[in-house]
Amino acid sequence: FGAVCPERGTTAALVMPHADAQAMNAHLVEISKTVAEGAHAILVLDGAGWHGSKALCIPENITLLLPPPYAPELNSHRERLGLSARQPPRHLRL
């Protein structure tokens, strides 16, 4: 689990044995500790199942931003990866 504040260049990360709501809660606590005093963090998520879990304990200085259910314009990198995955690698092309 990892998060970064691009403005301050600070990070919060944990290596966990599982990716679930319990691990996410630990990560939220870690992020909350690194948020500057008086600031508020917006955590942009990727829509993993545990991101919307009712078991999450969201600190007061963090807001979770979940993506809409379907937003291809937010996933343009996936489209490019999909296109390149359908083509043979350049070193194998004749």
N, C-alpha and C positions, 0 to 999 in steps of 0.2 A: 504494500500500500504506500502511495507517495503523493505528496502535495507540495506545491511551490508557490511562493509569493514573488511574482516577477518584478514587482516594484522594489521590494527590499532585498531580493535575492536569498530569501530564507527558505528552508525546506523542513518538512516533517515526514518521516518515513518509518515504516515498520516492516519487518519480515515476519510473516505469520505462517503457521502450518496449514491453515485453512482460510478460504475466502468466504466469510459468512457474516451475519449480523454481529456476532460477538467480536470478531476481528475488526469489523468496521467501527464498532463502538470504541475499541482501544485506539484506533486511528483517529477518530474524532477528538478524543481526549488529548492525543499528542498534538494534533493541529491546534486545538484550542489553547494549549500552552504556548505556542509559537506566535499566535496572533498578537500584534502590538497592542499595548494597553490603550483602551478607548477606540480601537478599530473593530471592524466586523469583517469576517471572511465569507466569501461566497464560493462554495465548493461545487464546481461543475462536474456532474457525474456522467457515467456512460450508460446507465440504465440496467446495470446488473441486478439480479433478482433481490438481493439483500438491501439495495439502496432505498427501496420503498418499504422496508420491513417496519412493522409497528413496534418491533423490539429495539429500534434505534433510540438512543438517548442523545439528542442533539443539543450540544452546549449553546448557551444564549448568544455567544459571539460568532456563531456559524449559521449560515443559511444554506440549505441544500438546493441546488438547481438541477432538476431532472429534465432530460430532453423530452420533446414531444414523442408520442408513440411512432410517428413516421415523419422523418425529416431528412430526405436524401441530400438536401443542400448542405446539411451539417456533416455529412459523411462522404464528401467528395474524395477524400483519400482512400476510402474503401472501394469506391468505384474504380479509381486508377489501379489499385492493387488487384482488383478482380480482372481488369483488362490485361494486365501484364501476366497474371497467373495463367491466362488462357493461351498465351503465346510461348513458344519454346524459348529458352534462354538464348541470348545473342550468340554465345560461343558455340551453340549447337545448330545455328541457322546456316544453310548452304547458300 
